[in-house]
């Protein structure tokens, strides 16, 4: 028993005088991965074929296959034919299997050879459909915090992640053989997802560990959805794609939260980074004094008494406040002096033929001794035909004069746009320079 592609004439001629069936997939929702084929308009009052035997498909019946559907013709529990191409197909028990692979090409031949029907036809014939669309919105959430080593914070942090992921069936025959429960007529992903969700969360832990090794900051994980999907695909490729015929297509992290201890460490690190700036520290000290004076003015027991108490407190802590401000001012003066010294050194180096790199290091060679970046080209430099970079009117290597067209910009004769020296085409309209 097999299927052959049907034409409109074949359909109309085949249905003229015989009781045949027209079948298509049952309704598929966004989470339906597998469903049985049903008779089209079986309960319609104009349909006179109401006494047909269950699970017997008449020879010559027509099957509708819509886009992103994989249809299987099953006889006695064995797949005897299939198609991944949309269209109309006619059941022909005298024909050899047609095996329309559609988008899968030869990828299904090996799988089919292992599960195909090898005996005489049985009395149970069914049509099944696998949903080839992306199955979206599968929810996940970490029950316990996931470990994540962050080089920026230099500590082991713990986070909880919640979101959704999507899958796509890549080998429908393997998916049918390994994932679909026996004798099931309809399967929703949420009814079989318990095992796969556990495997997904385990792979999520491994993927985040790999992201940590790659140096991605913990606060950037949410924005790295595409990279996370790639990590997950690598982790689950063997178990899901190779063994079960489906793969992770995308992962979306909707929310991420840290456990209490991790949040404390992050806050402490951020606060320490801010207070490492002398200006921020001095502002904090002055703000504390201002807030104290503001609170004193709101005291219902009397401002004078409050300020008297505040004065006593300030006498006790005055030395600390003065010392803190003095330390802050000293650091700011030191930083200003160092910045001024760097600027002076850079100016002297440039005057003597040296140059200052983007990282701030002063150099005399062609590459920065600190970060390795090459020396930037001079503002008025030009490149000779021999490849030497010059700043004067003649090449220091071969003596050729500086090309006149490189000395000044030119204006496009068509649109009037100003173009850089040496440009052969207008940057606005593309007109070639005369």
C-alpha positions as CSV (number, residue, x, y, z in Angstrom):
1,X,0.0,0.0,0.0
2,X,1.4,3.4,-0.9
3,X,0.4,6.9,-2.0
4,X,0.6,8.6,-5.3
5,X,0.2,12.3,-6.1
6,X,-3.3,13.0,-7.2
7,X,-4.6,15.6,-9.8
8,X,-8.0,17.2,-9.8
9,X,-9.2,15.0,-12.6
10,X,-8.1,11.9,-10.8
11,X,-9.8,13.0,-7.7
12,X,-13.1,13.8,-9.4
13,X,-13.0,10.5,-11.4
14,X,-12.1,8.4,-8.5
15,X,-14.9,9.7,-6.4
16,X,-17.6,9.5,-9.0
17,X,-19.2,6.1,-8.2
18,X,-17.4,4.7,-5.1
19,X,-17.5,5.3,-1.4
20,X,-14.1,6.8,-0.7
21,X,-12.8,9.0,2.0
22,X,-11.1,12.3,2.1
23,X,-8.7,12.7,5.0
24,X,-6.7,15.5,6.5
25,X,-5.0,16.3,9.8
26,X,-7.2,17.0,12.8
27,X,-7.1,20.5,14.2
28,X,-3.5,21.5,15.3
29,X,-2.9,24.1,17.9
30,X,0.4,25.9,18.5
31,X,1.6,23.2,20.8
32,X,0.3,20.1,18.9
33,X,3.2,18.0,17.7
34,X,1.3,14.9,16.5
35,X,-2.3,14.1,15.5
36,X,-4.3,11.5,13.7
37,X,-5.9,12.1,10.2
38,X,-9.7,12.5,10.2
39,X,-12.3,12.3,7.6
40,X,-13.2,15.6,6.1
41,X,-16.8,16.7,6.9
42,X,-17.7,13.2,8.2
43,X,-20.8,14.4,10.1
44,X,-22.0,16.5,7.2
45,X,-25.7,15.7,6.5
46,X,-24.9,15.3,2.8
47,X,-22.3,12.6,3.6
48,X,-23.9,9.2,3.0
49,X,-20.8,7.2,4.0
50,X,-21.5,6.8,7.7
51,X,-21.0,3.0,8.1
52,X,-17.4,2.6,7.1
53,X,-15.1,0.4,9.2
54,X,-12.9,2.2,11.7
55,X,-9.2,2.3,10.8
56,X,-9.7,1.0,7.3
57,X,-8.7,3.3,4.5
58,X,-10.3,2.5,1.2
59,X,-8.2,2.1,-1.8
60,X,-8.3,5.3,-3.8
61,X,-9.0,7.6,-0.8
62,X,-7.6,11.1,-0.9
63,X,-5.3,12.6,1.7
64,X,-4.8,16.4,2.1
65,X,-1.4,17.5,3.2
66,X,-0.9,21.1,4.1
67,X,2.4,23.1,4.5
68,X,4.6,22.2,7.4
69,X,2.9,18.9,7.9
70,X,4.5,15.5,7.6
71,X,2.0,12.7,6.7
72,X,2.6,9.0,7.5
73,X,0.6,6.1,6.2
74,X,0.6,3.5,8.9
75,X,-0.5,-0.1,8.5
76,X,-0.5,-2.4,11.6
77,X,1.7,0.1,13.5
78,X,4.3,0.2,10.8
79,X,5.0,3.2,8.6
80,X,4.5,2.1,5.0
81,X,4.7,5.4,3.2
82,X,5.0,9.1,4.0
83,X,5.3,12.6,2.4
84,X,6.6,16.0,3.5
85,X,5.3,17.8,0.5
86,X,1.9,19.6,0.6
87,X,-0.7,18.6,-1.9
88,X,-3.3,15.9,-2.6
89,X,-2.4,12.2,-2.4
90,X,-4.3,9.1,-3.4
91,X,-4.0,5.8,-1.5
92,X,-3.0,3.1,-3.9
93,X,-2.7,-0.4,-2.4
94,X,-1.2,-1.8,-5.5
95,X,1.6,0.8,-5.8
96,X,5.1,0.7,-4.3
97,X,5.8,3.3,-1.6
98,X,6.4,6.7,-3.1
99,X,8.2,8.3,-0.2
100,X,7.9,11.9,-1.0
101,X,10.6,13.4,1.2
102,X,9.9,17.1,0.5
103,X,12.3,19.4,2.4
104,X,14.1,16.4,4.0
105,X,15.7,15.0,0.9
106,X,17.6,11.8,1.6
107,X,17.7,12.4,5.4
108,X,14.8,10.1,6.1
109,X,15.9,7.1,4.1
110,X,18.0,5.6,6.8
111,X,15.3,6.1,9.4
112,X,12.6,4.6,7.2
113,X,14.7,1.6,6.4
114,X,14.8,0.7,10.2
115,X,11.0,1.1,10.9
116,X,9.3,0.4,7.6
117,X,6.6,-2.3,7.3
118,X,8.0,-5.7,6.2
119,X,5.0,-8.1,6.1
120,X,1.5,-8.5,4.7
121,X,-1.0,-5.7,5.2
122,X,-2.9,-5.8,8.5
123,X,-6.5,-4.7,9.2
124,X,-5.5,-1.5,11.0
125,X,-4.6,1.4,8.7
126,X,-4.2,5.0,9.9
127,X,-3.0,8.3,8.8
128,X,-0.9,10.4,11.2
129,X,0.5,13.9,10.9
130,X,3.6,15.5,12.5
131,X,3.7,19.2,13.0
132,X,6.8,20.6,11.3
133,X,6.2,24.2,12.5
134,X,8.3,25.8,15.2
135,X,6.6,24.8,18.5
136,X,6.8,28.0,20.6
137,X,6.2,29.2,24.1
138,X,7.4,26.1,26.0
139,X,7.9,27.5,29.5
140,X,10.8,26.8,31.7
141,X,12.0,27.9,35.1
142,X,14.9,26.9,37.4
143,X,13.7,25.3,40.6
144,X,17.0,26.0,42.3
145,X,19.5,28.8,41.6
146,X,22.0,28.1,38.8
147,X,25.7,28.6,39.5
148,X,27.5,31.2,37.4
149,X,31.1,32.2,37.8
150,X,31.5,35.9,36.8
151,X,35.0,37.2,36.2
152,X,33.9,40.8,36.5
153,X,32.6,40.3,40.1
154,X,35.3,37.6,40.7
155,X,32.9,35.4,42.5
156,X,30.5,32.5,42.2
157,X,27.0,33.9,41.8
158,X,23.6,32.1,41.8
159,X,20.7,33.1,39.6
160,X,17.2,31.9,38.8
161,X,16.0,32.1,35.2
162,X,12.5,31.9,33.7
163,X,11.4,32.1,30.1
164,X,10.3,30.1,27.1
165,X,12.0,28.0,24.4
166,X,10.9,26.6,21.1
167,X,11.6,23.3,19.3
168,X,11.4,22.0,15.8
169,X,11.0,18.4,14.5
170,X,13.9,17.7,12.2
171,X,13.4,13.9,11.7
172,X,9.7,13.1,11.8
173,X,10.1,9.3,11.4
174,X,12.5,9.2,14.3
175,X,10.3,11.5,16.3
176,X,7.3,9.2,15.7
177,X,9.3,6.1,16.7
178,X,11.1,7.5,19.8
179,X,8.9,10.2,21.2
180,X,5.2,9.6,20.4
181,X,3.5,7.3,23.0
182,X,2.1,4.0,21.8
183,X,-1.4,4.1,20.4
184,X,-1.6,7.9,20.8
185,X,-3.9,9.6,18.4
186,X,-3.0,13.2,19.5
187,X,0.0,14.5,21.4
188,X,0.5,18.0,22.8
189,X,4.1,19.0,23.7
190,X,3.0,19.9,27.3
191,X,1.8,16.3,27.9
192,X,5.2,14.7,27.2
193,X,7.5,17.6,28.3
194,X,8.3,16.6,31.8
195,X,11.3,14.5,30.9
196,X,12.5,16.9,28.3
197,X,12.1,19.9,30.6
198,X,14.4,18.2,33.1
199,X,17.0,17.6,30.4
200,X,16.5,21.1,29.1
201,X,17.3,22.6,32.6
202,X,20.4,20.4,32.9
203,X,21.6,21.6,29.5
204,X,20.8,25.2,30.6
205,X,23.2,24.8,33.5
206,X,25.9,23.5,31.2
207,X,25.2,26.2,28.6
208,X,25.5,28.9,31.3
209,X,28.7,27.4,32.5
210,X,30.1,27.6,29.0
211,X,29.0,31.2,28.7
212,X,30.8,31.9,32.0
213,X,34.0,30.3,30.6
214,X,33.6,32.5,27.5
215,X,33.7,35.5,29.8
216,X,30.1,36.8,29.3
217,X,29.0,38.9,32.3
218,X,26.1,37.6,34.3
219,X,24.1,40.7,33.7
220,X,24.5,40.2,29.9
221,X,23.0,36.7,29.8
222,X,19.4,38.0,29.2
223,X,20.6,39.9,26.1
224,X,22.5,36.9,24.7
225,X,19.4,34.9,23.7
226,X,20.8,33.9,20.3
227,X,24.1,32.8,21.8
228,X,22.3,30.9,24.5
229,X,20.2,29.1,21.8
230,X,23.5,28.0,20.2
231,X,24.9,26.8,23.4
232,X,21.7,24.8,24.2
233,X,21.7,23.3,20.7
234,X,25.2,22.0,21.2
235,X,24.4,20.6,24.6
236,X,21.2,18.8,23.4
237,X,22.3,17.9,19.9
238,X,23.1,14.3,20.7
239,X,20.2,13.5,23.0
240,X,17.4,15.4,21.2
241,X,18.3,15.8,17.5
242,X,20.3,12.6,17.0
243,X,18.2,10.3,19.2
244,X,14.7,11.8,19.1
245,X,14.5,13.8,15.9
246,X,13.9,17.3,17.3
247,X,16.1,20.2,18.4
248,X,16.0,23.5,20.3
249,X,15.4,26.4,17.9
250,X,15.4,29.4,20.2
251,X,15.6,30.3,23.9
252,X,14.2,33.5,25.4
253,X,15.0,34.4,29.0
254,X,12.1,36.6,30.2
255,X,13.4,37.3,33.7
256,X,16.5,36.6,35.8
257,X,16.9,37.1,39.5
258,X,19.8,36.5,41.9
259,X,19.6,34.8,45.2
260,X,19.9,36.9,48.3
261,X,23.7,36.4,48.9
262,X,24.5,37.0,45.2
263,X,22.6,40.2,45.2
264,X,24.5,41.4,48.3
265,X,27.8,40.6,46.6
266,X,26.8,42.5,43.5
267,X,25.6,45.5,45.4
268,X,28.7,45.5,47.5
269,X,30.9,45.3,44.4
270,X,29.0,48.1,42.6
271,X,29.0,50.3,45.7
272,X,32.8,49.7,46.2
273,X,33.4,50.7,42.6
274,X,31.5,53.9,43.0
275,X,33.1,54.8,46.3
276,X,36.5,54.2,44.7
277,X,36.1,57.5,43.0
278,X,37.2,60.4,45.3
279,X,34.6,62.7,43.9
280,X,31.8,60.3,44.7
281,X,33.1,59.7,48.2
282,X,33.3,63.4,48.9
283,X,29.8,63.9,47.6
284,X,28.6,61.1,49.8
285,X,30.2,62.8,52.9
286,X,28.7,66.2,52.1
287,X,25.3,64.6,51.4
288,X,25.4,62.8,54.7
289,X,25.9,66.2,56.5
290,X,23.2,67.8,54.5
291,X,20.7,65.0,55.2
292,X,21.5,65.4,59.0
293,X,20.8,69.1,58.9
294,X,17.6,68.5,57.0
295,X,16.5,65.9,59.6
296,X,17.3,68.3,62.4
297,X,15.0,71.0,61.0
298,X,12.1,68.5,61.0
299,X,12.6,67.5,64.6
300,X,9.4,68.4,66.6
301,X,11.3,68.8,69.9
302,X,12.9,72.0,68.7
303,X,15.5,73.0,66.2
304,X,17.9,74.6,68.8
305,X,18.0,71.5,71.0
306,X,18.5,69.3,67.9
307,X,21.4,71.4,66.6
308,X,22.9,71.4,70.1
309,X,22.8,67.6,70.0
310,X,24.0,67.6,66.4
311,X,26.9,69.8,67.4
312,X,27.9,67.5,70.1
313,X,27.8,64.6,67.7
314,X,29.8,66.5,65.1
315,X,32.4,67.3,67.8
316,X,32.7,63.6,68.3
317,X,32.8,62.7,64.6
318,X,34.3,65.9,63.3
319,X,37.8,64.5,63.2
320,X,36.6,61.6,61.0
321,X,34.6,63.8,58.6
322,X,37.6,66.2,58.3
323,X,40.0,63.4,57.7
324,X,37.7,61.8,55.1
325,X,37.3,65.1,53.2
326,X,41.0,65.7,53.4
327,X,41.7,62.2,52.0
328,X,39.2,62.7,49.2
329,X,40.7,66.1,48.3
330,X,44.2,64.7,48.4
331,X,43.3,61.9,46.0
332,X,41.5,64.3,43.6
333,X,44.5,66.5,43.6
334,X,46.8,63.6,43.0
335,X,44.7,62.3,40.1
336,X,44.6,65.8,38.6
337,X,48.4,66.1,38.9
338,X,48.9,62.7,37.3
339,X,46.5,63.6,34.4
340,X,48.4,66.8,33.9
341,X,51.7,65.0,34.0
342,X,50.4,62.5,31.4
343,X,49.2,65.3,29.1
344,X,52.6,67.0,29.4
345,X,54.5,63.8,28.7
346,X,52.3,63.1,25.7
347,X,52.8,66.7,24.3
348,X,56.6,66.3,24.8
349,X,56.6,62.9,23.1
350,X,54.6,64.1,20.2
351,X,56.9,67.2,19.8
352,X,59.9,64.8,19.8
353,X,58.3,62.6,17.2
354,X,56.5,60.2,19.6
355,X,52.7,59.5,19.7
356,X,50.1,58.8,22.3
357,X,48.0,55.6,22.0
358,X,44.2,55.4,22.7
359,X,45.1,53.5,25.9
360,X,47.1,56.6,27.1
361,X,50.5,55.1,26.7
362,X,53.2,57.3,25.1
363,X,55.2,55.5,22.4
364,X,58.0,56.2,19.9
365,X,57.8,53.1,17.7
366,X,55.2,52.0,15.2
367,X,53.2,50.0,17.7
368,X,52.0,50.7,21.2
369,X,54.2,49.1,23.8
370,X,51.2,48.7,26.2
371,X,48.4,47.3,24.0
372,X,50.0,46.6,20.7
373,X,47.8,48.9,18.6
374,X,49.5,50.4,15.5
375,X,50.5,54.0,15.3
376,X,47.6,56.0,13.8
377,X,48.3,57.7,10.5
378,X,49.0,61.4,10.5
379,X,46.1,63.7,9.8
380,X,47.6,65.0,6.6
381,X,49.4,61.8,5.5
382,X,49.2,60.3,2.1
383,X,50.2,56.9,0.7
384,X,52.6,56.8,-2.3
385,X,52.3,54.3,-5.1
386,X,55.2,52.5,-3.6
387,X,53.3,52.0,-0.4
388,X,55.2,54.4,1.8
389,X,53.1,56.7,4.0
390,X,54.3,60.3,3.9
391,X,53.4,63.7,5.3
392,X,55.4,66.0,3.0
393,X,55.1,66.9,-0.6
394,X,57.4,64.2,-1.8
395,X,57.7,60.5,-1.0
396,X,60.6,59.9,1.4
397,X,61.0,56.4,-0.1
398,X,61.0,56.9,-3.9
399,X,60.9,60.7,-4.3
400,X,57.6,60.8,-6.2
401,X,55.5,64.0,-5.7
402,X,52.3,63.9,-3.7
403,X,49.4,63.4,-6.1
404,X,47.4,66.6,-6.5
405,X,44.0,64.8,-6.3
406,X,44.9,63.7,-2.8
407,X,45.6,67.2,-1.6
408,X,42.1,68.5,-1.5
409,X,38.5,67.3,-1.6
410,X,36.4,67.4,-4.7
411,X,32.7,68.2,-5.4
412,X,30.4,65.9,-7.4
413,X,29.3,67.5,-10.7
414,X,25.9,65.8,-10.4
415,X,24.7,66.4,-6.8
416,X,27.3,68.8,-5.5
417,X,28.3,66.6,-2.6
418,X,31.7,67.1,-1.0
419,X,33.9,64.0,-1.2
420,X,37.2,63.1,0.5
421,X,40.5,63.4,-1.3
422,X,41.3,60.3,-3.3
423,X,37.7,59.1,-3.6
424,X,36.9,57.9,-7.1
425,X,33.1,57.9,-6.7
426,X,30.7,60.3,-5.1
427,X,29.6,59.1,-1.6
428,X,26.1,60.5,-2.1
429,X,25.0,59.5,-5.7
430,X,27.8,57.2,-6.9
431,X,28.9,59.4,-9.8
432,X,32.4,58.6,-10.9
433,X,35.0,61.3,-10.6
434,X,36.0,62.9,-13.9
